[in-house]
Amino acid sequence: MDEPGRPTPNLSAVNPWLIAVAVTVPTFMEVLDTSIANVALRYIAGGLSAASNDSEWVITSYLAANAIVLPLSGWLSTFFGRRRYFLLSVAGFTISSLLCGLATNLESLILFRILQGLAGGGLQPCTQGVLLDSFPREKQGSAMTVFAIATLIAPILGPTLGGWITDNYTWRWIFFINVPTGLLALAMCAAVLEDPPYLKAQRAEFLRKPIRFDYIGLGLIIIGLASLEIVLSKGQEWDWFGDPFHRVHLLVAGVVGGLSLAVWWELRVDSPVVDFRPLADRNFAACAVIIFCAYGVLFGSTTTLPGMLQTLFGYDAVHAGLVLSPAGFFSLMMLPVVVGLLSRGVDARALILVGALVMASGCYWMSQLNLFISPWQVVWPRVVQIVGLSILFTPLNVAAYASLDPRLRGAAVGLFALLRNEGGSVGTSIAKTLRDRREQFHVERLGEWLDPLNPNLADAFGELRTTFYGLTGDPAGATEMAWQRVSDVRGREALSLAYFDCFWAFAVLALTLVPLVFLMKRAVAEKGAHLAAE
């Protein structure tokens, strides 16, 4: 044993870096798929003859399914054996990716995305466990840093890759590319992976006892999370609590009732599917809220920005992705700097505070843009936002587990991952709802000034009518075209203000994280700690 409660690494004859490559590739694919479809949503909706708003279910369904499996990954890994479960996950992810590419309508695509999320949910926790068991203690930090880079860069790189694939091939290839990569990863993992002796003994002991699974807790959590996703995605379309069919009321009852009963039940059973006891630790609770909100900002803005660029500025999918991509380079540069500061004894709370402020600054900068900007005027605010996320990402892992009872660490890792992924899902849904609501608001407010008594409108309308009359020679048609032009300008301005309001809301959300830092206890990384391990 290297530490109390931590098994000795399984140093097999296989080069550990070969194992690291084998397990990190499918994990990178799985995280990449959380964002690769962002810039292709309009193309997916058009290709499948679906409403543009409904296409965002392609993102939220995947994230929600992913979040459901994350807390179950430990139990499933023990039941099947980690190697077998990992291989099943890679195979299931690859097959469901193929089905996503072959989908003939939006409903089937959403179903296959759910299957993809369920299959891929266990890859991240299993990869972390494999890396810790494959490397000697002095090299585990390096291995985990590679893992952290992969999981942080994948969602940032996704829009660029997705845009390039969509413009040069079709949106279906953003799913098809997983097939050859998945088959290669499956072959590599089958060749090099092996469960260490302690896991085999643990599984044998587990199977000797009557198998108990918390079906009630899992059911309550699924009801709560599924209701939350549906109400956030469809609430605006159904007019929220004005819904005459009371669907929103029923879903809100499912959210409140499901999650409340889930917490009550999980605190009573001996083997909960999601153990909420780590939230009693002040540091862990604060870090859980911060990671939930931070990933909400990340995924909300990552979904909103490509839509804004394509709708208002006429960018194609490639150029929308390219605007997002420089942030990934700066994120890579920042991560080793943060790890170095932590290893030198810098308090994790200070870095979390700086990261939240920088992230808020980037979002606020984005909210101050207008319709007359160049690509680089979008690139730099995005860079600032992602650098802020990079600054707080690793310190959160230090602070979250600094004062936690080691016996709760396994449960805490699953809960932390659940909140992180669910934060991204909720952020995506809230961004869509906020954009739609604010667009309606701004259309009404701008319309208050569009009346014949406004001299500016009268002058502009007269010029437009004269121009269209000169082009058509039809006075009635020229008048109609002039009013249509005014309406189009009003709609474009209202939509731009709605997008900018979303970034303003993200900035406010990032700022609300600052007080939580002052509620946390001092957190300094111990020498040799795995700064990116969780």
C-alpha positions in Angstrom: 0.0 0.0 0.0 1.2 3.5 -0.9 -1.4 5.2 1.2 -4.0 3.9 3.6 -6.9 2.6 1.6 -5.1 2.9 -1.8 -3.9 -0.3 -3.4 -0.4 -0.7 -4.8 -0.3 0.1 -8.5 -0.6 -2.9 -10.9 2.8 -2.6 -12.7 2.3 -5.1 -15.6 4.8 -6.0 -18.3 3.0 -3.7 -20.7 4.4 -0.2 -21.1 2.1 2.0 -18.9 2.1 4.8 -21.5 0.8 2.4 -24.1 -2.1 1.6 -21.7 -2.6 5.4 -21.1 -3.0 5.9 -24.9 -5.3 3.0 -25.2 -7.7 4.1 -22.5 -7.5 7.9 -23.1 -8.4 7.7 -26.8 -12.0 6.4 -26.2 -12.4 8.8 -23.3 -11.3 11.7 -25.5 -13.9 10.6 -28.1 -16.6 10.4 -25.4 -15.9 13.9 -24.1 -15.5 15.3 -27.6 -19.1 14.2 -28.4 -20.4 16.5 -25.7 -19.7 19.5 -28.0 -18.9 18.3 -31.5 -22.5 18.6 -32.6 -22.9 22.2 -31.4 -22.1 23.9 -34.6 -24.0 21.3 -36.7 -27.4 21.7 -35.0 -28.9 23.8 -37.7 -27.6 21.3 -40.4 -29.0 18.4 -38.4 -32.4 20.1 -38.1 -32.4 20.8 -41.8 -31.2 17.4 -42.8 -33.9 15.7 -40.7 -36.7 18.1 -41.5 -37.0 19.1 -37.8 -37.5 22.4 -36.0 -34.2 24.2 -35.1 -35.2 24.5 -31.4 -35.8 20.7 -31.2 -32.3 19.9 -32.5 -30.8 21.0 -29.2 -32.1 17.8 -27.7 -29.2 16.2 -29.5 -26.9 17.9 -26.9 -29.0 17.7 -23.8 -30.1 14.1 -24.2 -26.5 12.9 -24.5 -25.4 14.9 -21.4 -28.4 13.7 -19.3 -27.8 10.1 -20.2 -24.1 10.5 -19.4 -24.9 12.0 -16.0 -27.2 9.1 -15.1 -24.5 6.5 -15.8 -21.6 8.3 -14.0 -22.6 7.5 -10.5 -23.3 3.9 -11.5 -19.9 3.3 -13.0 -18.3 2.0 -9.8 -21.0 -0.6 -9.2 -21.0 -1.7 -12.9 -17.3 -1.9 -12.9 -17.3 -4.2 -9.9 -20.2 -6.3 -11.2 -18.7 -6.9 -14.7 -15.1 -6.4 -13.9 -13.4 -3.2 -14.9 -11.8 -4.5 -18.1 -15.0 -6.1 -19.3 -17.1 -3.1 -18.4 -14.6 -0.8 -20.2 -14.6 -2.9 -23.3 -18.4 -3.1 -23.3 -18.6 0.7 -22.9 -16.2 1.3 -25.9 -18.2 -1.2 -28.0 -21.5 0.3 -27.1 -20.3 3.8 -27.7 -19.0 2.8 -31.1 -22.2 1.0 -32.2 -24.4 3.8 -31.0 -22.2 6.4 -32.8 -22.8 4.4 -36.1 -26.5 4.4 -35.4 -26.5 8.2 -34.8 -24.9 8.7 -38.2 -27.5 6.5 -39.8 -30.5 8.1 -38.1 -33.4 9.0 -40.4 -35.3 11.4 -38.2 -34.7 13.5 -35.1 -36.5 11.2 -32.7 -34.3 8.2 -33.6 -31.1 10.4 -33.4 -32.1 11.5 -29.9 -32.7 7.9 -28.9 -29.3 6.8 -30.3 -27.6 9.8 -28.6 -29.2 8.6 -25.3 -27.7 5.1 -25.9 -24.4 6.8 -26.8 -24.4 8.7 -23.5 -25.3 5.6 -21.5 -22.5 3.6 -23.1 -19.9 6.3 -22.7 -20.7 7.4 -19.2 -18.4 4.9 -17.5 -15.3 5.6 -19.6 -14.0 8.6 -17.6 -14.0 6.9 -14.1 -12.6 3.7 -15.5 -9.8 5.5 -17.3 -8.8 7.3 -14.1 -8.8 4.0 -12.2 -6.7 2.2 -15.0 -4.1 5.1 -15.0 -3.7 5.0 -11.2 -3.3 1.3 -11.2 -0.8 1.2 -14.2 1.7 3.8 -13.2 4.1 3.9 -10.2 3.2 6.6 -7.7 5.9 9.1 -8.8 4.5 9.1 -12.3 0.8 9.1 -11.6 0.6 12.9 -11.6 2.0 13.0 -15.1 -0.5 10.4 -16.3 -3.4 12.3 -14.8 -2.3 15.6 -16.2 -2.5 13.9 -19.7 -6.0 12.7 -18.8 -7.0 16.2 -17.6 -5.8 17.8 -20.8 -7.8 15.3 -22.9 -11.0 15.9 -20.9 -10.6 19.7 -20.9 -9.5 20.2 -24.5 -12.0 17.7 -26.0 -15.2 19.9 -25.5 -13.2 23.0 -26.6 -11.9 21.3 -29.8 -15.3 19.8 -30.6 -17.0 22.8 -32.3 -14.0 23.3 -34.6 -13.8 19.7 -35.7 -17.5 19.4 -36.0 -17.7 22.5 -38.2 -14.9 21.3 -40.5 -16.5 17.9 -40.9 -20.0 19.4 -41.4 -18.9 21.8 -44.1 -16.6 19.4 -46.0 -18.7 16.2 -45.7 -22.0 16.0 -43.9 -23.1 16.3 -40.3 -23.4 12.5 -40.2 -19.6 12.1 -40.3 -19.3 13.8 -36.8 -20.7 10.5 -35.6 -19.1 8.2 -38.2 -15.6 9.2 -37.3 -16.1 7.5 -33.9 -16.5 4.1 -35.6 -12.9 3.5 -36.9 -11.4 5.2 -33.9 -13.6 3.2 -31.5 -12.7 -0.1 -33.2 -9.0 0.7 -33.0 -9.4 1.7 -29.3 -11.3 -1.5 -28.6 -8.6 -3.6 -30.1 -5.9 -1.8 -28.2 -7.7 -2.0 -24.9 -8.5 -5.7 -25.4 -4.8 -6.3 -25.9 -3.3 -4.3 -23.1 -5.9 -4.1 -20.3 -6.0 -6.4 -17.4 -7.7 -6.2 -14.0 -5.2 -6.0 -11.1 -5.4 -8.7 -8.5 -7.1 -6.5 -5.9 -10.0 -5.8 -8.3 -10.4 -9.5 -9.0 -10.5 -10.3 -5.3 -13.0 -7.4 -4.8 -15.2 -8.6 -7.5 -15.1 -12.2 -6.3 -16.1 -11.0 -2.8 -18.9 -8.8 -4.3 -20.4 -11.7 -6.3 -20.3 -14.1 -3.3 -22.8 -11.9 -1.5 -26.5 -11.4 -2.5 -26.5 -8.7 -5.1 -28.2 -5.6 -3.8 -28.9 -2.7 -6.1 -30.6 0.6 -5.2 -33.3 0.5 -7.9 -35.5 2.9 -6.0 -32.8 5.5 -5.7 -31.8 5.2 -9.3 -35.5 5.5 -10.4 -36.0 8.6 -8.3 -32.8 10.2 -9.7 -33.8 9.3 -13.3 -37.3 10.8 -12.8 -35.8 14.0 -11.3 -33.1 14.5 -13.9 -35.3 13.6 -16.9 -38.1 15.9 -15.7 -35.5 18.7 -15.3 -34.1 18.3 -18.8 -37.6 18.2 -20.4 -38.9 21.2 -18.6 -35.9 23.3 -19.4 -36.0 22.3 -23.0 -39.7 22.5 -23.6 -40.9 25.0 -20.9 -40.6 28.0 -23.2 -42.4 26.2 -26.1 -45.2 25.2 -23.7 -45.5 28.7 -22.1 -44.2 27.5 -18.7 -46.9 27.6 -16.0 -49.3 29.0 -18.6 -49.3 25.6 -20.2 -53.0 24.7 -20.7 -52.2 20.9 -20.6 -50.3 21.3 -17.3 -47.3 19.4 -18.6 -44.9 21.9 -17.1 -46.6 21.6 -13.7 -46.3 17.8 -13.8 -42.6 18.0 -14.8 -41.8 20.5 -12.1 -43.4 18.2 -9.6 -41.3 15.4 -11.0 -38.1 17.5 -10.5 -38.9 18.6 -7.0 -40.4 15.3 -5.8 -37.9 13.0 -7.6 -34.8 14.8 -6.4 -36.1 15.5 -2.9 -37.1 11.9 -2.4 -33.9 10.7 -3.9 -31.8 12.6 -1.3 -34.1 11.4 1.5 -33.9 7.8 0.3 -30.1 7.7 -0.5 -29.3 9.0 3.0 -31.2 6.1 4.5 -30.0 3.0 2.6 -26.8 1.2 3.2 -25.6 1.0 -0.4 -26.9 4.1 -2.2 -26.6 4.5 -5.9 -25.5 8.1 -5.3 -24.0 8.9 -1.9 -24.9 12.4 -0.9 -22.9 12.3 2.4 -19.8 14.0 0.9 -21.9 17.2 0.6 -21.8 17.5 4.4 -18.2 18.6 4.0 -18.1 22.4 3.5 -15.3 22.4 0.9 -16.8 19.6 -1.2 -20.2 21.2 -1.2 -18.9 24.6 -2.3 -16.7 23.0 -5.0 -19.7 20.9 -6.2 -21.8 24.0 -6.7 -18.9 25.8 -8.4 -18.2 23.0 -10.8 -21.9 22.6 -11.6 -22.2 26.4 -12.4 -18.8 26.6 -14.2 -19.7 23.7 -16.6 -23.1 25.3 -17.1 -21.4 28.5 -18.2 -19.0 26.5 -20.4 -21.6 24.4 -22.2 -24.2 27.2 -22.3 -21.7 29.6 -24.0 -20.3 26.8 -26.2 -23.8 26.1 -27.5 -24.8 29.8 -27.8 -21.8 31.2 -29.5 -21.8 29.1 -32.7 -25.6 29.7 -33.1 -25.0 33.5 -32.8 -22.2 33.5 -35.4 -24.1 31.4 -37.9 -27.5 33.2 -37.4 -26.4 36.8 -37.2 -23.0 37.0 -38.9 -23.4 34.4 -41.7 -20.5 32.2 -40.6 -20.4 28.6 -41.9 -19.8 25.7 -39.5 -16.0 25.7 -40.1 -15.5 29.4 -39.4 -17.8 29.3 -36.3 -15.7 26.5 -35.0 -12.4 28.3 -35.8 -13.5 31.2 -33.7 -13.9 28.9 -30.7 -10.6 26.9 -31.3 -7.9 29.4 -30.1 -9.2 29.1 -26.6 -8.1 25.5 -26.5 -4.5 26.5 -27.1 -4.5 29.0 -24.3 -6.2 26.4 -22.0 -3.4 24.0 -22.7 -0.8 26.7 -21.8 -2.6 27.6 -18.6 -3.0 24.1 -17.1 0.7 23.3 -16.4 1.0 26.8 -14.9 -1.8 26.2 -12.5 -0.4 22.7 -11.6 3.0 24.3 -10.9 1.4 27.0 -8.6 -0.5 24.4 -6.7 2.6 22.2 -6.3 4.4 25.2 -4.8 1.8 25.6 -2.0 -0.5 28.2 -3.5 -3.9 28.1 -1.8 -6.4 26.5 -4.1 -9.0 29.0 -3.0 -7.0 31.9 -4.4 -6.9 30.2 -7.8 -10.6 29.4 -7.8 -11.3 33.0 -7.0 -9.1 34.3 -9.8 -10.6 31.7 -12.2 -14.2 32.7 -11.5 -13.4 36.4 -11.9 -11.5 35.8 -15.2 -14.4 33.6 -16.5 -16.9 36.3 -15.6 -14.8 39.0 -17.3 -14.8 37.0 -20.5 -18.5 36.5 -20.5 -19.2 40.2 -19.7 -16.8 41.2 -22.5 -18.8 39.0 -24.9 -22.1 40.6 -23.7 -20.8 44.1 -24.8 -20.3 43.1 -28.5 -22.4 44.4 -31.4 -23.3 43.4 -34.9 -20.3 45.2 -36.4 -17.4 43.0 -35.2 -14.5 41.0 -36.7 -13.8 37.4 -35.8 -10.9 38.3 -33.5 -13.3 40.5 -31.5 -15.1 37.2 -30.6 -12.0 35.1 -30.2 -10.4 37.1 -27.4 -13.4 37.2 -25.0 -13.8 33.4 -25.6 -10.1 33.0 -24.8 -10.5 34.9 -21.5 -13.5 32.8 -20.5 -11.8 29.5 -21.2 -8.6 30.6 -19.4 -10.7 31.4 -16.4 -12.2 27.9 -16.5 -8.7 26.4 -16.9 -7.5 28.3 -13.8 -10.2 27.0 -11.5 -10.5 23.4 -12.9 -7.6 21.7 -11.2 -7.8 23.8 -7.9 -11.3 22.6 -7.5 -10.1 19.0 -7.4 -7.6 19.9 -4.7 -10.1 21.9 -2.5 -12.9 19.4 -2.9 -11.1 16.5 -1.4 -8.7 18.4 1.0 -10.8 17.8 4.1 -13.0 14.9 3.0 -13.1 11.6 4.8 -11.0 9.2 2.7 -13.8 6.6 3.1 -16.1 8.9 1.2 -13.7 9.7 -1.7 -15.1 7.0 -4.1 -18.7 8.3 -3.6 -17.5 11.9 -3.9 -15.8 11.3 -7.2 -19.0 9.9 -8.8 -21.1 12.7 -7.3 -18.7 15.3 -8.5 -18.7 13.9 -12.0 -22.5 13.7 -12.0 -22.8 17.4 -11.0 -20.2 18.4 -13.5 -22.0 16.8 -16.4 -25.5 17.7 -15.3 -24.3 21.3 -15.0 -23.3 21.3 -18.6 -26.7 19.8 -19.6 -28.7 22.4 -17.5 -26.5 25.2 -18.8 -27.3 24.3 -22.4 -31.0 24.1 -21.8 -31.1 27.4 -19.8 -29.1 29.2 -22.5 -31.8 28.2 -25.1 -34.7 29.2 -22.9 -33.1 32.5 -22.0 -32.3 33.4 -25.6 -35.9 32.7 -26.7 -37.4 34.7 -23.8 -35.1 37.7 -24.2 -35.7 37.7 -28.0 -39.5 38.1 -27.4 -38.8 40.8 -24.8 -36.5 42.8 -27.2 -38.9 42.5 -30.1 -41.6 44.0 -28.0 -39.4 46.8 -26.7 -38.0 47.7 -30.1 -41.5 47.6 -31.5 -42.5 50.4 -29.1 -40.5 52.9 -31.2 -41.7 51.7 -34.6 -44.6 53.9 -35.3 -45.4 56.5 -38.0 -44.8 59.4 -35.6 -41.1 58.5 -35.1 -39.3 60.9 -37.5 -36.3 58.6 -37.8 -38.5 55.7 -38.8 -40.4 57.9 -41.3 -37.2 59.0 -43.0 -35.7 55.5 -43.2 -39.0 54.0 -44.4 -39.3 56.7 -47.1 -35.8 55.9 -48.4 -36.5 52.2 -48.4 -39.8 52.6 -50.2 -38.2 54.8 -52.8 -35.4 52.3 -53.3 -37.7 49.3 -53.7 -40.0 51.4 -56.0 -37.1 52.1 -58.3 -36.3 48.4 -58.4 -39.8 47.1 -59.0 -42.0 50.0 -60.3 -44.8 48.7 -58.0 -45.8 51.2 -55.3 -47.8 48.7 -53.2 -45.1 46.1 -53.4 -42.4 48.7 -52.6 -44.4 49.7 -49.4 -44.7 46.1 -48.3 -41.1 45.3 -49.0 -40.0 48.4 -47.0 -42.1 47.3 -44.0 -40.7 43.8 -44.3 -37.2 45.2 -44.3 -37.9 47.2 -41.1 -39.3 44.0 -39.5 -36.2 42.0 -40.5 -33.9 44.6 -39.0 -36.0 44.7 -35.8 -35.8 40.9 -35.6 -32.1 40.8 -36.1 -31.4 43.4 -33.5 -33.7 41.7 -31.0 -32.0 38.4 -31.6 -28.5 39.9 -31.2 -29.6 41.6 -27.9 -31.0 38.2 -26.7 -27.6 36.5 -27.4 -25.7 39.2 -25.6 -28.1 38.9 -22.7 -27.2 35.2 -22.4 -23.5 36.1 -22.0 -24.4 38.8 -19.5 -26.3 36.2 -17.5 -23.3 33.8 -17.7 -21.1 36.6 -16.3 -23.4 37.2 -13.4 -23.6 33.4 -12.7 -19.7 33.3 -12.6 -19.6 36.2 -10.2 -22.0 34.5 -7.8 -19.4 31.8 -7.4 -17.0 34.2 -5.7 -18.8 34.2 -2.2 -18.6 30.4 -2.1 -14.8 30.6 -2.1 -14.8 32.5 1.1 -16.9 29.8 2.8 -14.2 27.2 2.1 -11.4 26.1 4.4 -7.8 26.5 3.4 -6.8 23.9 0.7 -3.1 23.4 -0.1 -2.0 20.4 -2.2 0.2 18.0 -0.5 3.5 17.2 -2.0 3.1 14.4 -4.5 -0.7 14.7 -4.6 -2.4 13.8 -7.9 -3.6 17.3 -8.8 -5.6 16.2 -11.8 -6.6 12.8 -10.5 -10.3 13.2 -9.9 
